Amino acid sequence: MTAPFQPGTSTSREEALGVLRGDGPLNMERVLTSSISPLDALTGGFRSSTAYLIDSGSRYASDILHLSCLRALVEFDEEVVWIDGGNAIEPYTLSALCKRFGFDAHEMLSMVNIARAFTAYQLVSLIDDTLGEEARIGTPAMIIISSISDMFMDKDMRRTESHQLLRRCAEKIEGATKSKETITLVTSHTPGHIQPEPRTMSLLSGIFDVVIQVRDREGSVDLRVPRSENAVRFTPTPWNQMILGDFNGGFDG
């Protein structure tokens, strides 16, 4: 089971991160833990200037995004830019998480810049224009792109066009991640929607820095980082379910 959401635990984990990436020092070195202990142990936390592709074969990927979004707001007190390509963001969930952990929901949600796309071309435009502008005028704590491939699976789109546009989006995201030294989380698709074809996943995996596979396994969740061959299986505790440790004190323990 996962530990309850805890603040103040973001820390540098250079040795663990070095397995995943071999980059030099950053101007703004930050690592964000997700409060999902098995995930944090697997990745060493989410690092600034790094784009993570979450191969989202499980609905638990949505919990990872929402928990990490709130974590980033609390830890860094900076805006989160969330571009939604699959109707995946749930403001009610973010609001409920704030209430669950004792934060002002209005204050937290006001720091999340949400943009939704309903076609592939809208998603391209949002990533080209909105993401570029947000990254230019500010320093977002985190960039989230949910269900990046969903719109490009439209049967009316030519495969060559969809792959060209998807590559353009992924490269733009990667560029903004590096230029602003932010933390970026990208989910591949919405569980239950059309599974991205291997060529699509290969394209995305080749552009983003770290790939995390999330899979459901008979009441448990499998997490795997293919490039490091590290994996873990665990039974997650729903974020809205209290566990014994919650009765030891308030949000700060």
C-alpha positions as a Python dict, from the first residue, in 0.01 Angstrom:
ca = {
    (1, 'M'): (0, 0, 0),
    (2, 'T'): (112, 355, -56),
    (3, 'A'): (196, 600, 220),
    (4, 'P'): (-27, 902, 280),
    (5, 'F'): (47, 1224, 96),
    (6, 'Q'): (332, 1400, 277),
    (7, 'P'): (487, 1742, 213),
    (8, 'G'): (848, 1841, 239),
    (9, 'T'): (992, 1511, 114),
    (10, 'S'): (1124, 1628, -225),
    (11, 'T'): (1497, 1576, -234),
    (12, 'S'): (1782, 1521, -477),
    (13, 'R'): (1836, 1156, -566),
    (14, 'E'): (2129, 1187, -805),
    (15, 'E'): (2251, 830, -786),
    (16, 'A'): (1910, 681, -864),
    (17, 'L'): (1844, 936, -1135),
    (18, 'G'): (2182, 876, -1290),
    (19, 'V'): (2069, 527, -1388),
    (20, 'L'): (1790, 681, -1592),
    (21, 'R'): (1975, 981, -1730),
    (22, 'G'): (2336, 1093, -1750),
    (23, 'D'): (2286, 1469, -1768),
    (24, 'G'): (2506, 1731, -1607),
    (25, 'P'): (2400, 1969, -1330),
    (26, 'L'): (2100, 2197, -1387),
    (27, 'N'): (2059, 2563, -1303),
    (28, 'M'): (1744, 2478, -1106),
    (29, 'E'): (1789, 2130, -958),
    (30, 'R'): (1457, 2000, -822),
    (31, 'V'): (1318, 1654, -759),
    (32, 'L'): (955, 1595, -674),
    (33, 'T'): (835, 1284, -495),
    (34, 'S'): (484, 1171, -582),
    (35, 'S'): (385, 1029, -240),
    (36, 'I'): (349, 692, -416),
    (37, 'S'): (637, 512, -246),
    (38, 'P'): (688, 229, -500),
    (39, 'L'): (691, 480, -786),
    (40, 'D'): (936, 709, -607),
    (41, 'A'): (1165, 415, -527),
    (42, 'L'): (1153, 307, -892),
    (43, 'T'): (1230, 646, -1046),
    (44, 'G'): (1409, 838, -770),
    (45, 'G'): (1137, 1103, -798),
    (46, 'F'): (1044, 1331, -1087),
    (47, 'R'): (1335, 1552, -1185),
    (48, 'S'): (1340, 1900, -1334),
    (49, 'S'): (1433, 1927, -1703),
    (50, 'T'): (1305, 1572, -1756),
    (51, 'A'): (1002, 1457, -1957),
    (52, 'Y'): (840, 1134, -1836),
    (53, 'L'): (620, 927, -2066),
    (54, 'I'): (366, 727, -1863),
    (55, 'D'): (259, 432, -2078),
    (56, 'S'): (-87, 445, -1926),
    (57, 'G'): (-241, 101, -1956),
    (58, 'S'): (-404, 145, -1614),
    (59, 'R'): (-651, 394, -1473),
    (60, 'Y'): (-407, 436, -1186),
    (61, 'A'): (-210, 664, -1419),
    (62, 'S'): (-477, 927, -1354),
    (63, 'D'): (-405, 910, -979),
    (64, 'I'): (-36, 960, -1051),
    (65, 'L'): (-111, 1277, -1250),
    (66, 'H'): (-352, 1430, -998),
    (67, 'L'): (-137, 1352, -694),
    (68, 'S'): (177, 1479, -867),
    (69, 'C'): (-1, 1795, -979),
    (70, 'L'): (-97, 1881, -620),
    (71, 'R'): (249, 1786, -495),
    (72, 'A'): (410, 2027, -742),
    (73, 'L'): (177, 2311, -640),
    (74, 'V'): (250, 2258, -271),
    (75, 'E'): (624, 2203, -299),
    (76, 'F'): (715, 2475, -549),
    (77, 'D'): (430, 2728, -518),
    (78, 'E'): (435, 2776, -896),
    (79, 'E'): (186, 2721, -1176),
    (80, 'V'): (112, 2382, -1331),
    (81, 'V'): (26, 2381, -1701),
    (82, 'W'): (-210, 2093, -1787),
    (83, 'I'): (-300, 2028, -2152),
    (84, 'D'): (-568, 1762, -2171),
    (85, 'G'): (-598, 1553, -2485),
    (86, 'G'): (-837, 1288, -2355),
    (87, 'N'): (-1076, 1454, -2110),
    (88, 'A'): (-859, 1310, -1835),
    (89, 'I'): (-824, 1599, -1592),
    (90, 'E'): (-1083, 1601, -1314),
    (91, 'P'): (-1101, 1934, -1127),
    (92, 'Y'): (-1333, 1769, -874),
    (93, 'T'): (-1059, 1516, -794),
    (94, 'L'): (-805, 1795, -744),
    (95, 'S'): (-1052, 1982, -524),
    (96, 'A'): (-1124, 1669, -321),
    (97, 'L'): (-751, 1603, -283),
    (98, 'C'): (-705, 1955, -148),
    (99, 'K'): (-983, 1899, 103),
    (100, 'R'): (-844, 1558, 194),
    (101, 'F'): (-503, 1703, 278),
    (102, 'G'): (-614, 2037, 421),
    (103, 'F'): (-534, 2283, 140),
    (104, 'D'): (-745, 2568, 5),
    (105, 'A'): (-897, 2422, -313),
    (106, 'H'): (-967, 2762, -469),
    (107, 'E'): (-608, 2874, -417),
    (108, 'M'): (-462, 2551, -553),
    (109, 'L'): (-691, 2527, -857),
    (110, 'S'): (-622, 2889, -947),
    (111, 'M'): (-260, 2785, -1005),
    (112, 'V'): (-349, 2513, -1256),
    (113, 'N'): (-369, 2644, -1611),
    (114, 'I'): (-598, 2397, -1789),
    (115, 'A'): (-642, 2375, -2166),
    (116, 'R'): (-851, 2104, -2332),
    (117, 'A'): (-827, 1977, -2688),
    (118, 'F'): (-1106, 1797, -2873),
    (119, 'T'): (-927, 1729, -3202),
    (120, 'A'): (-571, 1644, -3298),
    (121, 'Y'): (-532, 1984, -3462),
    (122, 'Q'): (-647, 2163, -3147),
    (123, 'L'): (-394, 1965, -2946),
    (124, 'V'): (-117, 2061, -3187),
    (125, 'S'): (-221, 2426, -3163),
    (126, 'L'): (-231, 2419, -2782),
    (127, 'I'): (112, 2264, -2759),
    (128, 'D'): (257, 2493, -3026),
    (129, 'D'): (104, 2817, -2899),
    (130, 'T'): (-29, 2786, -2544),
    (131, 'L'): (256, 2574, -2409),
    (132, 'G'): (514, 2791, -2584),
    (133, 'E'): (362, 3111, -2444),
    (134, 'E'): (325, 2974, -2091),
    (135, 'A'): (682, 2853, -2092),
    (136, 'R'): (800, 3188, -2230),
    (137, 'I'): (632, 3415, -1976),
    (138, 'G'): (665, 3195, -1667),
    (139, 'T'): (842, 2903, -1509),
    (140, 'P'): (581, 2633, -1452),
    (141, 'A'): (655, 2388, -1175),
    (142, 'M'): (517, 2110, -1389),
    (143, 'I'): (380, 2051, -1737),
    (144, 'I'): (122, 1773, -1777),
    (145, 'I'): (0, 1644, -2113),
    (146, 'S'): (-270, 1381, -2069),
    (147, 'S'): (-359, 1122, -2334),
    (148, 'I'): (-131, 1263, -2601),
    (149, 'S'): (-204, 990, -2858),
    (150, 'D'): (-585, 967, -2833),
    (151, 'M'): (-662, 1237, -3088),
    (152, 'F'): (-413, 1098, -3337),
    (153, 'M'): (-585, 759, -3349),
    (154, 'D'): (-873, 908, -3550),
    (155, 'K'): (-944, 672, -3840),
    (156, 'D'): (-1005, 970, -4068),
    (157, 'M'): (-645, 1090, -4026),
    (158, 'R'): (-375, 956, -4252),
    (159, 'R'): (-118, 764, -4051),
    (160, 'T'): (170, 961, -4202),
    (161, 'E'): (6, 1291, -4104),
    (162, 'S'): (-82, 1176, -3753),
    (163, 'H'): (274, 1059, -3688),
    (164, 'Q'): (425, 1381, -3822),
    (165, 'L'): (197, 1590, -3599),
    (166, 'L'): (254, 1367, -3297),
    (167, 'R'): (631, 1392, -3342),
    (168, 'R'): (600, 1769, -3367),
    (169, 'C'): (403, 1778, -3040),
    (170, 'A'): (647, 1550, -2857),
    (171, 'E'): (949, 1751, -2970),
    (172, 'K'): (782, 2076, -2866),
    (173, 'I'): (708, 1933, -2520),
    (174, 'E'): (1063, 1806, -2484),
    (175, 'G'): (1199, 2145, -2589),
    (176, 'A'): (984, 2335, -2336),
    (177, 'T'): (1087, 2090, -2064),
    (178, 'K'): (1454, 2153, -2125),
    (179, 'S'): (1434, 2530, -2183),
    (180, 'K'): (1240, 2597, -1860),
    (181, 'E'): (1393, 2311, -1659),
    (182, 'T'): (1049, 2200, -1554),
    (183, 'I'): (909, 1857, -1468),
    (184, 'T'): (691, 1712, -1744),
    (185, 'L'): (451, 1417, -1722),
    (186, 'V'): (290, 1283, -2040),
    (187, 'T'): (40, 997, -2050),
    (188, 'S'): (19, 800, -2371),
    (189, 'H'): (-356, 734, -2388),
    (190, 'T'): (-679, 706, -2190),
    (191, 'P'): (-733, 350, -2062),
    (192, 'G'): (-1027, 195, -2247),
    (193, 'H'): (-964, 403, -2559),
    (194, 'I'): (-780, 285, -2867),
    (195, 'Q'): (-444, 134, -2774),
    (196, 'P'): (-160, 321, -2948),
    (197, 'E'): (6, 109, -3213),
    (198, 'P'): (367, -3, -3149),
    (199, 'R'): (498, 250, -3402),
    (200, 'T'): (334, 533, -3204),
    (201, 'M'): (477, 416, -2872),
    (202, 'S'): (818, 374, -3031),
    (203, 'L'): (804, 732, -3158),
    (204, 'L'): (713, 871, -2816),
    (205, 'S'): (960, 650, -2629),
    (206, 'G'): (1237, 770, -2855),
    (207, 'I'): (1174, 1137, -2774),
    (208, 'F'): (1090, 1149, -2403),
    (209, 'D'): (1358, 1094, -2141),
    (210, 'V'): (1205, 828, -1916),
    (211, 'V'): (929, 576, -1988),
    (212, 'I'): (717, 438, -1704),
    (213, 'Q'): (478, 153, -1782),
    (214, 'V'): (164, 126, -1564),
    (215, 'R'): (-41, -195, -1583),
    (216, 'D'): (-330, -345, -1382),
    (217, 'R'): (-269, -694, -1243),
    (218, 'E'): (-559, -859, -1052),
    (219, 'G'): (-615, -585, -796),
    (220, 'S'): (-254, -472, -801),
    (221, 'V'): (-58, -234, -1021),
    (222, 'D'): (266, -310, -1203),
    (223, 'L'): (514, -26, -1252),
    (224, 'R'): (812, -76, -1481),
    (225, 'V'): (1091, 141, -1619),
    (226, 'P'): (1196, -55, -1930),
    (227, 'R'): (1529, 119, -1986),
    (228, 'S'): (1655, 31, -1639),
    (229, 'E'): (1470, -304, -1626),
    (230, 'N'): (1338, -208, -1282),
    (231, 'A'): (985, -308, -1187),
    (232, 'V'): (757, -330, -885),
    (233, 'R'): (408, -465, -815),
    (234, 'F'): (200, -314, -534),
    (235, 'T'): (-156, -272, -411),
    (236, 'P'): (-240, 98, -414),
    (237, 'T'): (-439, 266, -141),
    (238, 'P'): (-710, 490, -292),
    (239, 'W'): (-619, 854, -230),
    (240, 'N'): (-959, 915, -66),
    (241, 'Q'): (-919, 627, 181),
    (242, 'M'): (-761, 700, 519),
    (243, 'I'): (-497, 465, 654),
    (244, 'L'): (-372, 413, 1010),
    (245, 'G'): (-80, 655, 969),
    (246, 'D'): (-326, 941, 908),
    (247, 'F'): (-430, 931, 1274),
    (248, 'N'): (-77, 1015, 1398),
    (249, 'G'): (-132, 1384, 1334),
    (250, 'G'): (-218, 1641, 1073),
    (251, 'F'): (-81, 1693, 726),
    (252, 'D'): (265, 1768, 866),
    (253, 'G'): (265, 1451, 1075),
}
